[in-house]
C-alpha cells in the first residue's frame, strides 16, 4: 500500500517542479539529494513491476540558476538520469572549476571592477562536449521537444 502511494503521488493533478540552485561544485549536493529521491521512487516502481523513470519523466518543469541551470539542462533537455548527470557534472567541474582553469585569483581587478574567476571558453568547450556525448549538435537550439512533457 505504501509503495502504491509513493508511485501515485506523482500522478496527482498539479505541476511537479524541480528547482536547482547554483553554487559551482556545490551543485553536486543537489544531485545527490535528487539521486536519493529518484532511487527511492524507482525502487517502489520496481517492486510494482514498473520501469524506472528519469527526472524528465517525473517533473513538469526543471529550472535552475548558474550551475543549477546546467544541471537542469542535463536532466531536462538532455534527458540524463541522475547517475549520468553526476558523471557529466564531475567532468564539467574538473574542466571548468579546476585549479588550472582559474583566470584570476581575485574577484576584482586593480580598478576595483569585478572580473571572471573562471575561463568562459573552458565552460563553453565542456558544455559542447557534454552535448556531443549525448549524440546532439551544440548548434541545435533545443528550444522545443514535442516528445517530452518536461519543460525547461
Residue frames as a rotation matrix with the C-alpha (Angstrom) as fourth column:
UNK 1
0.570 0.821 0.000 0.00
0.821 -0.570 0.000 0.00
0.000 0.000 -1.000 0.00
UNK 2
0.457 -0.478 -0.750 2.82
0.134 -0.796 0.590 2.43
-0.879 -0.370 -0.300 0.85
UNK 3
-0.627 -0.695 0.353 4.52
0.427 0.073 0.901 1.64
-0.652 0.716 0.251 -2.47
UNK 4
-0.090 0.693 0.715 1.31
0.983 -0.053 0.174 2.46
0.158 0.719 -0.677 -4.35
UNK 5
0.798 0.388 -0.462 1.04
0.507 -0.846 0.165 5.79
-0.327 -0.366 -0.872 -2.51
UNK 6
0.000 -0.892 -0.452 4.66
0.122 -0.449 0.885 6.65
-0.992 -0.055 0.109 -3.34
UNK 7
-0.724 -0.259 0.639 4.14
0.616 0.174 0.768 5.92
-0.310 0.950 0.034 -7.02
UNK 8
0.056 0.858 0.511 0.72
0.958 -0.190 0.214 7.54
0.281 0.477 -0.833 -7.39
UNK 9
0.267 -0.006 -0.964 1.75
0.597 -0.784 0.170 10.68
-0.756 -0.621 -0.206 -5.51
UNK 10
-0.665 -0.632 -0.397 3.48
0.055 -0.572 0.818 11.89
-0.744 0.523 0.416 -8.67
UNK 11
-0.776 0.419 0.471 0.43
0.597 0.248 0.763 11.17
0.203 0.874 -0.442 -10.81
UNK 12
-0.020 0.793 -0.609 -1.81
0.813 -0.342 -0.471 13.63
-0.582 -0.504 -0.638 -8.97
UNK 13
0.641 0.338 0.689 -3.13
0.678 -0.670 -0.303 16.82
0.359 0.661 -0.659 -10.57
UNK 14
0.867 -0.328 -0.375 -0.84
-0.044 -0.801 0.597 19.83
-0.496 -0.501 -0.709 -10.43
UNK 15
0.714 -0.690 -0.116 2.63
-0.323 -0.178 -0.930 20.77
0.621 0.701 -0.350 -11.53
UNK 16
0.813 -0.561 -0.157 5.72
0.493 0.521 0.697 18.91
-0.309 -0.644 0.700 -10.33
UNK 17
0.848 -0.472 0.241 8.64
-0.265 -0.772 -0.578 21.36
0.459 0.426 -0.779 -10.26
UNK 18
0.529 -0.783 -0.328 12.37
0.836 0.417 0.355 20.79
-0.141 -0.462 0.875 -9.72
UNK 19
0.901 -0.264 0.345 14.39
-0.179 -0.949 -0.258 23.92
0.395 0.171 -0.902 -8.89
UNK 20
0.525 -0.807 -0.271 18.18
0.848 0.525 0.081 23.70
0.077 -0.272 0.959 -8.62
UNK 21
0.913 -0.276 -0.300 20.32
-0.160 -0.920 0.358 26.46
-0.375 -0.279 -0.884 -7.12
UNK 22
0.626 -0.774 -0.097 23.77
-0.148 0.005 -0.989 27.23
0.766 0.633 -0.111 -8.44
UNK 23
0.835 -0.348 0.426 26.93
-0.486 -0.104 0.868 27.07
-0.257 -0.932 -0.256 -6.45
UNK 24
0.002 -0.910 -0.415 29.76
-0.973 0.093 -0.209 25.67
0.229 0.405 -0.885 -8.55
UNK 25
-0.687 -0.366 -0.628 30.93
-0.287 0.930 -0.228 22.35
0.668 0.023 -0.744 -7.21
UNK 26
-0.822 0.447 0.352 28.21
-0.331 0.128 -0.935 22.51
-0.463 -0.885 0.043 -4.52
UNK 27
-0.067 0.800 -0.597 25.76
-0.993 0.003 0.115 21.63
0.093 0.600 0.794 -7.30
UNK 28
-0.598 -0.229 -0.768 26.75
-0.255 0.963 -0.089 18.05
0.760 0.143 -0.634 -6.62
UNK 29
-0.957 0.264 0.120 24.91
-0.059 0.227 -0.972 18.16
-0.284 -0.937 -0.202 -3.30
UNK 30
-0.143 0.942 -0.304 21.65
-0.859 -0.271 -0.435 18.88
-0.492 0.199 0.848 -5.15
UNK 31
-0.038 0.070 -0.997 22.31
-0.802 0.593 0.072 15.93
0.597 0.802 0.034 -7.42
UNK 32
-0.867 -0.320 -0.381 22.97
-0.054 0.821 -0.569 13.58
0.495 -0.473 -0.729 -4.51
UNK 33
-0.667 0.728 0.161 19.73
-0.353 -0.118 -0.928 14.63
-0.656 -0.676 0.336 -2.81
UNK 34
0.132 0.718 -0.683 17.87
-0.977 -0.024 -0.214 14.10
-0.170 0.695 0.698 -6.09
UNK 35
-0.462 -0.367 -0.807 19.59
-0.547 0.834 -0.066 10.72
0.698 0.411 -0.586 -6.53
UNK 36
-0.987 0.109 0.118 18.29
-0.045 0.517 -0.855 9.59
-0.154 -0.849 -0.505 -3.14
UNK 37
-0.225 0.963 -0.149 14.75
-0.610 -0.258 -0.749 10.68
-0.760 -0.078 0.645 -4.08
UNK 38
0.143 0.256 -0.956 14.91
-0.971 0.223 -0.086 9.03
0.191 0.941 0.280 -7.51
UNK 39
-0.770 -0.468 -0.433 16.41
-0.375 0.882 -0.286 5.80
0.516 -0.058 -0.855 -6.11
UNK 40
-0.813 0.528 0.246 13.58
-0.103 0.285 -0.953 5.55
-0.573 -0.800 -0.177 -3.58
UNK 41
0.056 0.862 -0.504 10.95
-0.786 -0.273 -0.555 6.34
-0.616 0.427 0.662 -6.22
UNK 42
0.003 -0.113 -0.994 12.36
-0.900 0.433 -0.052 3.84
0.437 0.894 -0.100 -8.71
UNK 43
-0.959 -0.284 0.011 12.73
-0.251 0.830 -0.499 1.11
0.132 -0.481 -0.867 -6.07
UNK 44
-0.403 0.894 0.199 8.99
-0.274 0.090 -0.958 1.45
-0.874 -0.440 0.208 -5.37
UNK 45
0.277 0.477 -0.834 8.26
-0.931 -0.083 -0.356 1.31
-0.239 0.875 0.421 -9.11
UNK 46
-0.521 -0.564 -0.640 10.43
-0.702 0.710 -0.054 -1.80
0.485 0.421 -0.766 -9.49
UNK 47
-0.912 0.217 0.348 8.54
-0.129 0.654 -0.746 -3.58
-0.389 -0.725 -0.568 -6.69
UNK 48
0.051 0.995 -0.081 5.34
-0.314 -0.061 -0.948 -2.87
-0.948 0.074 0.309 -8.61
UNK 49
0.009 -0.122 0.993 6.80
0.720 0.690 0.078 -4.19
-0.694 0.714 0.094 -11.88
UNK 50
0.947 0.321 0.016 7.12
0.255 -0.719 -0.647 -0.75
-0.197 0.616 -0.762 -13.48
UNK 51
0.306 -0.866 0.396 10.10
0.808 0.017 -0.589 0.64
0.504 0.500 0.704 -15.38
UNK 52
-0.185 -0.463 -0.867 12.42
0.831 -0.545 0.114 3.19
-0.525 -0.699 0.486 -13.76
UNK 53
0.796 0.444 0.411 11.92
0.588 -0.728 -0.353 6.86
0.143 0.522 -0.841 -14.51
UNK 54
-0.460 -0.869 0.184 14.31
0.822 -0.495 -0.282 9.74
0.336 0.021 0.942 -15.09
UNK 55
-0.566 0.232 -0.791 13.72
0.420 -0.745 -0.519 13.21
-0.710 -0.626 0.324 -13.67
UNK 56
-0.874 0.227 -0.430 12.48
-0.467 -0.635 0.615 14.37
-0.133 0.739 0.661 -17.10
UNK 57
-0.624 0.685 -0.375 9.74
0.273 0.641 0.717 11.71
0.732 0.345 -0.587 -16.87
UNK 58
-0.233 0.488 -0.841 8.53
0.971 0.168 -0.171 12.99
0.058 -0.857 -0.513 -13.50
UNK 59
-0.377 0.000 -0.926 8.97
0.445 -0.877 -0.181 16.75
-0.812 -0.480 0.331 -13.40
UNK 60
0.593 0.665 0.454 6.80
0.761 -0.277 -0.587 19.06
-0.264 0.693 -0.670 -15.49
UNK 61
0.836 -0.344 0.428 9.34
-0.113 -0.871 -0.479 21.85
0.537 0.352 -0.767 -15.18
UNK 62
0.484 -0.775 -0.407 13.05
0.848 0.299 0.438 21.78
-0.217 -0.557 0.801 -14.34
UNK 63
0.708 -0.265 0.654 14.98
0.116 -0.871 -0.478 25.01
0.696 0.414 -0.586 -13.85
UNK 64
0.507 -0.575 -0.642 17.97
0.833 0.137 0.536 26.40
-0.220 -0.807 0.548 -12.07
UNK 65
0.957 -0.285 -0.049 20.41
-0.289 -0.949 -0.128 29.25
-0.010 0.136 -0.991 -11.65
UNK 66
0.169 -0.985 -0.015 24.08
-0.965 -0.169 0.199 29.22
-0.199 -0.019 -0.980 -12.56
UNK 67
-0.825 -0.512 -0.237 25.39
-0.552 0.820 0.151 25.65
0.116 0.256 -0.960 -12.35
UNK 68
-0.476 0.765 0.433 21.89
0.007 0.495 -0.869 24.61
-0.879 -0.411 -0.241 -11.28
UNK 69
0.415 0.581 -0.700 20.80
-0.676 -0.317 -0.665 25.75
-0.609 0.749 0.261 -14.75
UNK 70
-0.357 -0.627 -0.693 23.42
-0.906 0.413 0.094 23.49
0.227 0.661 -0.715 -16.32
UNK 71
-0.929 0.063 0.365 22.14
-0.111 0.893 -0.436 20.58
-0.354 -0.445 -0.823 -14.25
UNK 72
-0.009 0.999 -0.053 18.57
-0.249 -0.054 -0.967 21.43
-0.968 0.004 0.250 -15.27
UNK 73
0.257 0.034 -0.966 19.55
-0.959 -0.118 -0.259 21.27
-0.123 0.992 0.002 -18.94
UNK 74
-0.744 -0.602 -0.289 21.33
-0.628 0.778 -0.003 17.94
0.227 0.179 -0.957 -18.46
UNK 75
-0.799 0.481 0.362 18.35
0.083 0.684 -0.725 16.41
-0.596 -0.549 -0.586 -16.65
UNK 76
0.104 0.968 -0.227 15.56
-0.082 -0.219 -0.972 18.00
-0.991 0.120 0.056 -18.68
UNK 77
0.551 0.133 -0.824 16.69
-0.759 -0.329 -0.561 18.71
-0.346 0.935 -0.081 -22.21
UNK 78
-0.321 -0.753 -0.574 19.46
-0.882 0.458 -0.108 16.10
0.345 0.472 -0.812 -22.49
UNK 79
0.608 0.778 -0.156 17.25
-0.653 0.603 0.458 13.60
0.450 -0.177 0.875 -20.61
UNK 80
-0.464 -0.822 -0.330 20.02
-0.350 0.513 -0.784 12.23
0.814 -0.249 -0.525 -18.40
UNK 81
0.641 0.484 -0.596 19.29
0.418 0.431 0.800 10.06
0.643 -0.762 0.074 -15.42
UNK 82
0.947 -0.223 0.230 20.84
-0.320 -0.648 0.691 11.27
-0.005 -0.729 -0.685 -12.17
UNK 83
0.505 -0.808 0.302 23.88
0.363 0.516 0.776 8.97
-0.783 -0.282 0.554 -12.36
UNK 84
0.208 -0.397 0.894 24.66
0.966 -0.061 -0.252 10.16
0.154 0.916 0.370 -15.91
UNK 85
0.754 0.155 0.638 24.24
0.150 -0.987 0.063 13.75
0.639 0.049 -0.767 -14.78
UNK 86
0.875 -0.480 0.055 26.58
-0.136 -0.136 0.981 13.28
-0.464 -0.867 -0.184 -11.81
UNK 87
0.235 -0.819 0.524 29.25
0.766 0.488 0.418 11.79
-0.598 0.303 0.742 -14.10
UNK 88
0.230 -0.097 0.968 28.88
0.827 -0.505 -0.247 14.60
0.513 0.858 -0.036 -16.66
UNK 89
0.917 0.152 0.369 28.80
-0.045 -0.879 0.475 17.26
0.396 -0.452 -0.799 -13.95
UNK 90
0.672 -0.740 -0.002 32.00
0.229 0.206 0.951 15.84
-0.704 -0.640 0.308 -12.42
UNK 91
0.033 -0.636 0.771 33.65
0.993 0.106 0.045 16.16
-0.111 0.764 0.636 -15.85
UNK 92
0.509 0.237 0.827 32.47
0.440 -0.898 -0.013 19.78
0.740 0.370 -0.562 -16.07
UNK 93
0.991 -0.132 -0.037 33.77
-0.023 -0.423 0.906 20.52
-0.135 -0.897 -0.422 -12.58
UNK 94
0.336 -0.928 0.161 37.23
0.656 0.353 0.667 19.19
-0.676 -0.118 0.727 -13.42
UNK 95
-0.119 -0.378 0.918 37.46
0.961 -0.275 0.012 21.24
0.248 0.884 0.396 -16.61
UNK 96
0.333 0.397 0.855 35.76
0.357 -0.893 0.275 24.45
0.873 0.213 -0.439 -15.53
UNK 97
0.875 0.147 0.461 36.47
-0.324 -0.529 0.784 24.74
0.359 -0.836 -0.415 -11.80
UNK 98
0.641 -0.713 -0.285 39.85
0.760 0.641 0.107 23.01
0.106 -0.285 0.953 -11.61
UNK 99
0.362 -0.574 -0.735 42.88
0.426 -0.599 0.678 24.99
-0.829 -0.558 0.027 -10.44
UNK 100
-0.641 -0.710 0.292 44.30
0.565 -0.179 0.805 25.41
-0.519 0.681 0.516 -13.94
UNK 101
-0.138 0.668 0.731 41.04
0.918 -0.191 0.348 26.92
0.372 0.720 -0.587 -15.22
UNK 102
0.494 0.298 -0.817 41.18
0.673 -0.726 0.142 29.92
-0.551 -0.620 -0.559 -12.89
UNK 103
0.376 -0.328 0.867 41.85
0.703 -0.509 -0.498 33.03
0.604 0.796 0.040 -14.92
UNK 104
-0.116 -0.355 0.928 42.22
-0.365 -0.853 -0.372 35.30
0.924 -0.382 -0.031 -11.89
UNK 105
-0.604 -0.150 -0.783 42.79
0.597 0.565 -0.569 34.67
0.528 -0.811 -0.252 -8.21
UNK 106
-0.839 0.302 -0.453 40.81
0.177 -0.636 -0.752 37.76
-0.515 -0.710 0.480 -7.16
UNK 107
0.053 0.939 0.340 37.21
0.915 0.090 -0.393 38.75
-0.400 0.332 -0.854 -7.90
UNK 108
0.873 0.267 -0.408 38.40
0.178 -0.954 -0.242 42.32
-0.454 0.139 -0.880 -8.55
UNK 109
0.379 -0.773 0.510 40.94
0.786 -0.023 -0.618 43.91
0.489 0.634 0.598 -10.87
UNK 110
-0.579 -0.732 -0.358 43.27
0.813 -0.483 -0.326 46.81
0.066 -0.480 0.875 -9.95
UNK 111
-0.780 0.359 0.513 40.49
-0.161 -0.907 0.390 49.33
0.605 0.221 0.765 -10.71
UNK 112
-0.799 0.480 0.363 38.14
-0.374 0.077 -0.924 47.59
-0.471 -0.874 0.118 -8.27
UNK 113
0.002 0.802 -0.598 35.96
-0.995 0.061 0.078 46.17
0.099 0.595 0.798 -11.05
UNK 114
0.348 0.181 0.920 34.69
-0.410 0.912 -0.024 42.62
-0.843 -0.369 0.392 -10.86
UNK 115
-0.214 -0.450 -0.867 36.26
-0.972 0.186 0.143 40.08
0.097 0.873 -0.478 -13.17
UNK 116
0.701 0.480 -0.528 35.60
-0.501 0.858 0.115 36.49
0.508 0.184 0.841 -14.14
UNK 117
0.236 -0.606 0.760 37.17
-0.835 0.274 0.477 33.93
-0.497 -0.747 -0.441 -11.83
UNK 118
-0.054 -0.197 0.979 36.96
0.216 0.955 0.204 31.09
-0.975 0.223 -0.009 -14.37
UNK 119
-0.848 -0.373 -0.376 37.59
-0.290 -0.267 0.919 30.82
-0.443 0.889 0.118 -18.09
UNK 120
0.127 0.988 -0.084 34.30
-0.576 0.004 -0.818 31.02
-0.808 0.152 0.570 -20.02
UNK 121
0.052 -0.172 -0.984 35.92
-0.961 0.259 -0.096 29.37
0.271 0.951 -0.152 -23.05
UNK 122
-0.917 -0.391 -0.083 36.63
-0.342 0.875 -0.343 26.27
0.206 -0.286 -0.936 -20.96
UNK 123
-0.477 0.832 0.283 32.99
-0.214 0.203 -0.956 26.22
-0.853 -0.516 0.081 -19.81
UNK 124
0.295 0.602 -0.742 31.74
-0.862 -0.168 -0.478 26.54
-0.412 0.781 0.469 -23.38
UNK 125
-0.341 -0.533 -0.774 34.02
-0.806 0.590 -0.051 23.74
0.484 0.606 -0.631 -24.56
UNK 126
-0.973 -0.032 0.231 32.97
-0.173 0.761 -0.625 21.45
-0.155 -0.648 -0.746 -21.69
UNK 127
-0.144 0.989 0.033 29.25
-0.390 -0.026 -0.921 22.08
-0.910 -0.146 0.389 -22.30
UNK 128
0.236 0.184 -0.954 29.65
-0.972 0.023 -0.235 21.42
-0.021 0.983 0.184 -26.03
UNK 129
-0.735 -0.549 -0.399 31.42
-0.541 0.829 -0.143 18.13
0.409 0.111 -0.906 -25.27
UNK 130
-0.758 0.523 0.389 28.59
-0.133 0.461 -0.878 17.11
-0.638 -0.717 -0.280 -22.92
UNK 131
0.227 0.874 -0.430 26.04
-0.666 -0.183 -0.723 17.84
-0.711 0.451 0.540 -25.66
UNK 132
-0.013 -0.314 -0.949 28.04
-0.938 0.334 -0.097 15.92
0.347 0.889 -0.299 -28.29
UNK 133
-0.921 -0.361 0.150 28.39
-0.390 0.825 -0.409 12.97
0.024 -0.435 -0.900 -25.89
UNK 134
-0.335 0.888 0.314 24.57
-0.129 0.286 -0.949 12.75
-0.933 -0.359 0.019 -25.91
UNK 135
-0.462 0.081 0.883 24.57
0.779 0.512 0.361 12.47
-0.423 0.855 -0.300 -29.71
UNK 136
0.702 0.711 -0.034 23.39
0.636 -0.648 -0.420 16.04
-0.321 0.273 -0.907 -30.30
UNK 137
-0.052 -0.686 0.726 24.93
0.799 -0.465 -0.382 19.03
0.600 0.560 0.572 -32.00
UNK 138
-0.449 -0.183 -0.875 25.98
0.780 -0.557 -0.284 22.01
-0.435 -0.810 0.393 -29.87
UNK 139
-0.995 0.068 -0.078 24.46
-0.098 -0.863 0.496 24.25
-0.034 0.501 0.865 -32.56
UNK 140
-0.375 0.920 -0.113 20.96
0.632 0.343 0.694 22.77
0.678 0.189 -0.711 -32.12
UNK 141
-0.380 0.288 0.879 18.60
-0.454 -0.886 0.094 25.25
0.806 -0.364 0.467 -30.45
UNK 142
-0.704 0.133 -0.697 16.94
0.504 0.785 -0.360 22.58
0.500 -0.605 -0.620 -28.28
UNK 143
-0.841 0.414 0.348 14.13
-0.517 -0.805 -0.292 25.04
0.159 -0.426 0.891 -27.55
UNK 144
0.199 0.974 0.110 11.24
-0.978 0.204 -0.036 22.67
-0.058 -0.101 0.993 -28.13
UNK 145
-0.929 -0.357 -0.096 10.89
-0.360 0.933 0.021 18.96
0.082 0.054 -0.995 -27.51
UNK 146
-0.105 0.982 -0.156 7.49
-0.896 -0.025 0.444 17.64
0.432 0.186 0.882 -28.53
UNK 147
-0.007 0.054 -0.999 8.35
0.000 0.999 0.054 14.16
1.000 0.000 -0.007 -27.17
UNK 148
-0.670 -0.348 -0.656 8.77
0.626 0.210 -0.751 15.33
0.399 -0.914 0.077 -23.57
UNK 149
0.507 0.857 0.089 6.27
0.601 -0.425 0.677 16.77
0.618 -0.290 -0.731 -21.13
UNK 150
0.291 -0.507 -0.811 9.18
0.830 -0.288 0.478 18.24
-0.476 -0.812 0.337 -19.15
UNK 151
0.775 -0.006 0.632 9.77
0.378 -0.797 -0.471 21.93
0.506 0.604 -0.616 -19.86
UNK 152
-0.201 -0.913 -0.356 12.87
0.968 -0.128 -0.218 23.97
0.153 -0.388 0.909 -19.16
